Amino acid sequence: MRWAPLAPSRTGGQPGFTELDARRQGIDHVGHVDPEALRANRMLADGAGVALGDVDGDGLVDAFFASLSGPNALYLNRGGWRFERVPDAGGAALSDDATRGVALGDVDGDGDLDLVAAVFGGPNRVFLNDGSAHFVDAGPQAGLLDEARGSTTPALADVDGDGDLDLYIANYKRVGVDDLYGPEARAFDRVVRAEGESFVVVPEFREHYRIERDGNRLRRFEFAEPDEFYLNEGGGRFRAVEFTSGAFVDEAGRPLRRAPDDWSLSAQFRDLDLDGDPDLLIASDFESPDRFWMNRGDGTFQALSPLALRTTSASSMALDAADADLDGDLDLVTVDMLARDPERRLRQVHQFGPEPTPPGAGGRRVQVNRNTFQVARGDGTWSERAWQAGIAASGWTWSVVFGDLDLDAYPDLLLSTGHRWDLLDGDVAVELPGRAAGDAWRDRMSLYPPLPLPDVAFRNRGDLTFEDVSEAWGVAGEPGVSHAIALADLDRDGDLDAVITRLDAPPRLLRNDAGAPRVVLRLRGRAPNTRAVGAAVTFEAEGLPAQRAEVRAGGLYLSGSDTDLVFAVGGAARATVT
């Protein structure tokens, strides 16, 4: 074990952030999307991510930005909030591709951080680091599928316990039916026809829709693309695992008969049941269910019973887990789109609402149009308490991340918000049917007003309730469209700073000014898992509840935070780490 004293520059300072000008600090990346591409595919407005980690081995956290239009960007941290752009993103620019999600992790076990790029329209890529921030495309040897999918968030963990990092990539859809066909062409009677006693989707639309029956109700469901799961065979070479191979079973233990084709936006590995292996949590948009896959100890997964976790968000964008009440288990927050302002909330028209649960159908997991907060009861079940906690509504929210931002031991919440269009605007919903017909249907999105919003911070009060401190902590900022969030100690003063990507704007750099005593732990694992991804640490300091944290790689919305762990010390002179 090695140690070095921290040198907080703002000792005794009040909790909160100072926003720094990204360009002045050397970061000139802009989250731009080509307008014509956006007109043809609205999904490109959902943003691109950032991965934070020390890629050149100098002890400072660097930043890799994904780009949907133009090259990716790598910035090396030179200290003192000065960053230097690396030409060609160190070899991972992918200038001709639309990179959406990124994660850093040592996939080949040689001691440096490699890069996984989730490419929207694919194929996805693995880049191996030579230790000096120079990346080499592993190409087909990496073993990733040579297919074009609407990939979003990559996540890394050792799921099978063999010591190396395995990979999961959440997939959405390359382009939806709304951007391929006009309203008249995709009307229900153009998509579905009766054949005898049943209804079928016409051949033209079978790659997009299927028919689902819910009691006496018939509906068409637009499905997305299956996610990707890979086991690391060593040296950063991956093997794709089929969902129907027995690696995934339902809550009754039956192997899946088809791969889930959900609208997956986020995937995260966390030890949700505290049994020592990484479980898999997936946030899915629209009517697709959120998935909670519990690791059976051998790298195979079983679906969590709906009776264990009964309510989820409907249009889930992202999720994160932490021990919110410091009682020793993991609680979970998932974000949706419910407006914070009650007046605006009344004008929102949601495309999907909660499905009624028939009498006796208690095994169904209910979806609701708001954020959800799952509080662990300690018996393998969770209670949903977002309204009671004060965090049910945060506006159109893309990303959420837990972190002890004020260094009081309790994990707080940071959320990114806003959208290119206010797609829930009720007035436009009334006007649209009469304006979207004919040849002008591709311009229908221009009817929706933009939805710039301030970013959000919730302070954890320590009693399972949260206080909105967005303005007080300097997080709100100028209203805009923010997407991905990643946390790291960028200035080596021992607290969590934040990087937030934005649409058509430079990223936000938020310097944490908290002055309370703290400790930073940087774990080193045995090769090939040299960053100890998946390790769980309990930190006990006199006068504070025990704090628990896990080392993670990727798994935030399109993004990944650094692997260093920050703990509050309070007034204690000694602490115990296990």
N, C-alpha and C positions, 0 to 999 in steps of 0.2 A: 504494500500500500504506500502511495505517495500523497503528500498534501502540500498545499500552498495557500497562503492567506489571500482572501479576497480584498479588493480595495474599492468598496462602494464610493462613488464620487458624490453621493447625495445622502450620506449617513444622517438618519433622523428625518429625512424628507417624508412628506405626506404621500399616501398611495395615489397613484395616477400615472399618466403618460404624457410625454411631450412628443408631438409629431414633428419629425425631421423631414426636410425637403429631400426626396430621393435623388433628384438630379444633382443637388449640391454634394451629396454624399458619394456620388459617382455611379448611381444606378439610373441609367437612361432608358431602361426597358419600359415599353408601353403595351398594355394589354389590348392591342388593336385587332379588330376583325374586319375583313374586307366587306364593304356595304353590299356588294352584289352577291357575295357568298352568303351573307346574312339574310338577304331577301329570299334566296333560294332554300335556305335551311335555318330555321329559327333556333335549332339546337346549338348553333355556334354562339349564341348569346349567353350560354350558360357558363362561360368563363374558362380559364386555364389556371393551373396551379403553380405552387412553389415548393421546393424541397430545401431544407436547411440542414447543413452538416459540414464538417471539416473535411473537404475533399483533397486538400493539398498537404495535410498532416502538420500544419504549423500551430495547431492549438486554437485557432480562431474559426468561428462558424461562418461558412460561405453560403451563398444563395444561388440556386438554380431555378430559373423561371421558364415554364412551358409557354409556348406561343402557338396560337391557332392560325395566325397569319404571319409569315416570315419566320426567321430563325429563332430558336431557343436562345437563352442568354445565361451565361455563368459569370458570377461576380465573386472574386476572391476578397475576403475581408483582410484589410491591411492594418486594422486597429484604429481606435479613435473614431469609429463610425466613418471610415474611408473605405470605399470599395473600388476594385479595379476590374473592368470587363476583360474577359479572356476571349481572344479571337476564336471564332467558330465554335463558341461554347465548349472549348476544350475537345472538339471533335464530335460533339453531340448536338449540333445546331439543328439538324433535320429541317433545313430551310424550305424544302418542298412539301413537307408534311404538316398536318395540323396536330400538334402535340397538346394533349389536354391535361393529363395527370402525370405526376412524377414522384418517384420515391428513391431515396438513397439507402443503400445497405451493402454490406460486404457479402456478395453472393458467391464469390469464388474463394473466400476464406484466406485471402492473402494479406489482410490487415488494413486495407483502405476501402473507401466507400465507392461502390459501383452505382450505376444509375439504371433504373427501370423507367421507360417512357411509354405511357399509355397513349397511343396515337389514334385520334378520332378518324376513322376510315382506314386505319391500320396498314400493314401489320404492326404489332407492338414490338418494342426493341429492348435489348439489354446491352448496356455499354460497360465495359470493364475498365477500371481505373488503374493506371500504372503507378499510382502513388503520388504523382505530381500534378494532379488535376488535368491529366490528359486521358481522354476516353477513347476506347477502341470498340467499334460496333462488333458485337459477338456474332452477328449474322445468324444464318440458319443453325450454326452449331449450338446456339443457345437453346434451341428446341421449342421456341414459341410457335404457335400456330401461324401459318402463312395465310391469314385471312383478314379481310377488311371488316372490322366491327366498330361500333360506336363506343370505344373504350373510354372509361372515365377515371376511376381511382385504383391504383395498385397498392397492395399491402404485402408485407413480408413477415414471416415468422417460421420457426422450426416446428411444424405441425406434427411431424412423425417422430420427433425425438432422436434423430440421427445426427444432430449437431450442426446441420447447415440450414440456410434460410430457404424456405419454400415460398411460393408466390401465388397470390390470388389477384385477378384483375376484374373489377366490376365493369360490366358493359351495359350501355343504354341502347341506342339505335342510331344508325348512320343518318337516316332521314325518315321522318314520319309521314304518314298518309296525308296529313294536312298540308304538307309541302310538296307532295307528289301529284295530288288530284284536287281539282276544284270542288266546291261544296256540292254541286249537282252530280258530279261523277261519282262521289263517294256517299251519296244518299243511301239510306238503309236499304231501300228496295233495289238499288243498283248493286249492292254488295251481297245481299242475302236473298235466296229464292227458296221456294217450297219444292220439295221432292217427295211426293207421297205424303206420309204422315210426319215427315221431319223437315227441317230447314238446314240448308248448307250454304257455305260461302262460295260464290262463283269463282271459277279458276283464276281469274285475273287478280283477285285479292287474297288468295290463300296464303301467300307469303307474308301477309300483314294481319289478317283477322282469323279468329275462330269463334264459333258459336258456343255460348255457355248458358246453361239453364240453371236458374235459381228458383226452385219451386215451380210456380206457374209462370215465372218471368223468363222471357227469352231476350238475350242481349248479345251483341257482337263485342268482342274484346280485341283491341289492337295489341298484339304482343310485340316484345322487343327482341333482343338477342341474348343468347346464353352467356353467362360469365365464363371466365377461364380459370382453371385451377392446375397448378404445376407443382410437382415434387422435384426438389433439387437432387440430381444424381451425383453431385460433386463437381467442384471446379466451375460452378456457374452454368452447368448444363442441365436443362430442365426437361422433364417428361410430363406431357399433358395427361391429366386424369379425367376420364369421362364421368359425368355425373351419374350415369346409369350403370357404372361398373361395380357398385356396392360401396363406393367411398362415401356416398350420401344416402341416408335412409330416413324415412319419415318418423313421426313420433312413435309409431307402433313398431318400428324396427324393420319396415319393409323397404327394400331397395327402390329408388326412384325409377319410374318407368320412362320418363323423359326429362331432359335437362330443363330446369326452370328458365323461362324466357322473360324474365322480369325487366323492368326499367330501372336497373341498378345504377345509383349515383355514387354511393360510398360503400366501401368494404373495410372492415377493421378487425384485426385479430386482438382479442383480449381474453384473459382468463376469467370469464364471467362467473363460473361456478367454483373458482378457487381450488381446483384440483391439480394445478400445476402444469396444465397444458393449454395452448391457445385455442379458444373458441372463435367462431367466425360470426360477425354481426354485419348485416347488410341492410342499408337504407334504400328503399325503392320508391320511385315516383308513381303518381297516378294510382290506379287500383291494384297494382302489383303489391303483394304482401312484403313487409319487412321480414327478413329471415334471421333466425337465431339458431345457428348450427353448433351443437355442443360436441366438442372433441371427445371421442371415446377412448383416448389414450394411445391410439396407434395411428393417428393421422386420418382416421375416418370420422364422419360426423353424423349425428342424429339430430333431427329437428326438435327444438324445445316445444313442449306441449303448450297449446294455446291456454290451457288452464293455469300455467305458471306465469304467463305474461299476457294479459287479456286485452289490452288496448294499445294501439300504435297510431302514429300520425298517418294521414292518408297520402299526402304527397310529400313523402320523406325525402329531404335533400341530403342530410348528413346526420351523423350521430357521434357521440363521444361518451366515454364512461370514466367514472372516478368514484372514489369513496367520499361522496358529498357530505355525509354526516359523521365521518370518521368513526364508524362503528365496526370497521373491519371487512366490509364487503363492497361490491361494485354496484353503483347506481348508474343510470343511463338516461341521457337526454337526446331526443331526436327533434329536428327542427322542420317546420312547415311554413305556411304563408299567411297566417292570420294577422290582420292589421293591429297595430298597437292602439290606434285612435278608435274609440268606439263608434264615432260617426262614420269614419271610413269603413269600418268593419261592416256596418249596415249596408254599404253599397257594394260589398264584395259578392260576386256570384261564383260559387265554386262549381267546377265541372263535375266533380265527384263528391258525393255526400256519404255519410255513414249508412251502411246497408242495415236494414232492420234485421234483427235476429229472431227467427221464428221461435215460438214456444218449444222448449225441449232441446233446442240446438245450442246448448251451452258451450260446446267445444269450439265455437267460432271466435276468432280474434277480431275485435271491432276496430275500425279505422275512423279517426276523427280529424277534422280540418283545423289542426292547431299543433303547436309543439306538445310533446309529451315528456314526462319526467317519471321514469321507473325507479322507485325506491325499493331496494332489496329488503325483504323481511328477515333474511337469514335462514330461511328454510327451503331455498330453491325456488321461491316465488317472488314476484315484484308487484308493488302497488303503484298505480298511476296517480300522481299528485301535482301536475303542472299548474292547475288553477290555484291550489292552496299555496304553492311555492312562489307564485307571482311571475312565472316565466312562460305561460301558455301562449302569449302573443309577443312576437318580436318583428312583425312585418314580413315581407318576402325575404326569407332567410336562406342563405346558401350553405354556410359553414358554421360549425359550433366547435369550440375547443375548451376543455377544462384546464385550469391552471391556477395555482395559488399566486394571484397577481399582486396582492397586498401583503403577502408574507405573514398571514395570521394563522396558518396551518390549514385553513379550509379552502378547497378548490372553488374558484370563481369561474364565471363563464364569459367568453368573448364570442360575439356573433357578427357575421358579415351579412349585409342586406342590400336590397335594391334590385331592379330589373330594367332591362331595356324597354320593356312594355309592361303596362299594368293590365295583365291579361285577365284579372278578376274584376275589372271595371264594369259595374252593372249597366251603366248607360250605354256603353259600347256594345254590350251583350244584346241589348234591345235593338240597337241600330244595325248591327252587323248583318243579319239575315237579308235585309233589303239592299245592302251595299256590296255584298261579296259575290254576287252572281256574275256570270259572263266572263269575259276575258280579263277583268281587273282583279280576279280573286287573289293573285299573288301580292297585290298591294294592300290587302285587307289589314295587315299588321300596322300600317300607318295610322289606322283609326284609333289605335290604343295610345293613350298618353304615356310618356315616359314615367318611370317610378323611381326617382332618386330618393334614397333614404339614408339617414345617419346610421353608422354602425352602433352596436349595442354591447354594453357590459353590464353584467349582473354580479353584484357582490354577494357572496355567501355569508349569511348572518350566523351560520352555525347551528341553526335549528330547523333545517330543511325549508327555509324561506330565503328569498333573494331580494336584494334591493337594486333598483335601476340606478346605476352610477355612470351611465354613458356620458353625460355632460360633465359631471363632477370629476371624473377620471380622465377627461380629454380624449375619450374614445369616439364620441359621436362624429366629430369632424364635419367637413362640408358634405351635405347630402350628395350621394352618387350611387354608383352600382359597384358594390364590392363582392368578390367571389370567394377566393380561397384564403385561409388563415394558417400560418405556421408560427410556432413559438420557439425561441432560443435565447440564450444569454449572448447577445451579439457583441456586447462591450466588456465582457468578463468581469462584471461587477456582482454577479450572483443572483440576478433576478431575471424574470422572463420578459423579454422584449417581443414584439410582434411584427410580422410582415403580412400585409393584406393585399392581394392582387385586385385590380380594378379594371373595368371595361373602358377602353379608350382613354386611359389615364395611367400615369405612373403608379407603382405600388405605394401603399402607405407604410411608412416606417415609424413605429411607435416605440419610443425609448421609455422603459419602465423607470420611474423615479422613486419607487418605494425604498425606504431607508431602514426597514426593520432588519434585525440580525437574520442571517441565512447561511445555509451550507449547500454547496453544489457537489453532487456525486457523479463522477464519470467512471462508469464500469468498463472493465476490459474482460472479455470472455475468452475461453479456450477456442483455438481455431477448430473448425471454420467459422463459428459464430463469434467473431472477434469483438463485436460491440455488445455482446450479452443481451441481444434482443429477446424479449420474453421474460427476462429476470424481473422478479417482484422484490421490492425493497420496503422494509418497514423501518421507519425512523422515529425513535422515541426520545423526546427531550423533556426534561422536568418542567411541569407547569403547562404542558400542551398535550392534547390527545395524540395518540400514535398516528402517524401519517404513513400512507401506503401509496406507492407509485410503481408503474411498470415501464420498462424500456420498450419502445416501439419503433417500428420502421414503416413509414407511410401510413395509410389508413385514414387520414383526415380527408375532407372533401378535396379531391384532386391533388393532395399535398401530403407533406410529412414534416413534422417538427424534428429538432435535434434530439439526440438520445441522452443528453445530460439531464439529471434529475435535480430539482430545486426543492429544498425543505426549509420551513421556518424553524428558528431556534428559540425565539422568545428571549427570556432572560436566563436561560440555562447555561451553565458553564460546561456541561458534559452531555453527551447524547449516546444512545445505543443504536447501532445499525445491524439489522438482520435481513 
